[in-house]
Amino acid sequence: MKRMLVLLALLSPLAALSAAAQTSGLPPSPIVAPLILPKSVPVTNQTSSLMFNAMLAISRAQLTNPAAAQTAAFAYTKALEQYRRGDLSGASASALNASSTAGMYVPAPQIVPQPQLILPSVSRQALYGANAPAIDADAFLALTRGQLMDCAARKSPQLAKAEDKYTLAVRDFAAANYEAVRRDSKAAIDLCAQPQP
């Protein structure tokens, strides 16, 4: 009766865990029963050290590959029996077998392709019907329009001069003289930015 209660107490958190995973929308993870290995002998010589290393390898394999851990547990149990009988060379061989079996069936890591960064090249080629200097000049014109609206809202005395510079910039844009557009737009923006007397 006590064993049944202990088993029930051990399995109830596992059942709650799988129920929580199902309600969270995550795919259910397989529940792997833990391997219970016989207690290792104290590490006093090379054979017992190999056996301890095999036990650690089985514990690690239980998380990544339970089938390999199960297979290695049999070799570990055999090594433990041989050690207790006094067959140290056989125990060493079985412990090495358990260690290698625990690490043998590790699934290959999935190679995630790294995205290749394609940096846009700054060139003089046409971008959707316009080139980069034209786009830059159009942005200066947009900034100038915003400054003119602000200038008009403040009733700046420099508004007329700034509008003249803006008109020149628009003509330069139509003539594809983009350097002149930048120069005239900056002049209009500077005129609007001057403090009022």
BELTASUL-V513807 format. One line per field, one symbol per residue. ss: DSSP state (a for helix, b for strand, c for the rest). psi: psi as a letter, one per 20 degrees, with the letter a starting at -180 (. if undefined). burial: b if it has 9 or more other ideal C-beta (glycine too) atoms within 8 Angstrom, else e. A space follows every 10 residues. Layout:
BEGIN
ss=???
psi=???
burial=???
END
This chain:
BEGIN
ss=caaaaaaaaa aaaaaaaaaa aaaccccccc cccccccccc cccccaaaaa aaaaaaaaaa aaaacaaaaa aaaaaaaaaa aaaaaccaaa aaaaaaaaaa aaaacccccc cccccccccc ccccccbccb caaaaaaaaa aaaaaaaaaa aaaaccccaa aaaaaaaaaa aaaacccaaa aaaaaaaaaa aaacccc
psi=gghggggghh hghhhhghhh hhiiiqqpqp oppqpoqqpq qqoiahghgh hghhghhhgg hhhhnhghgg ghhghghghg ghghijnhhh hgghghgggh hhigkpqpqp oppppppopp porjqpoliq rghhgghhhh hggggghhgh ghhilqijgg ghhghggghg ghghjknhgh ggghghgggh ghipqq.
burial=eeeeeeeeee eeebeebbee beeeeeeeee eeeebebeeb beeeeebbbb bbbbbebbbb bbeebeebbb bbbebbbbbb ebbeeeebeb bbbbbbbbbe bbbebbeeee eeeeeeeeee eeeeeeeeee bbebbbbbeb bebbbebbeb bbeeebebbe ebbebbebbb ebbeeeebeb bbebbbbbbe bbeeeee
END
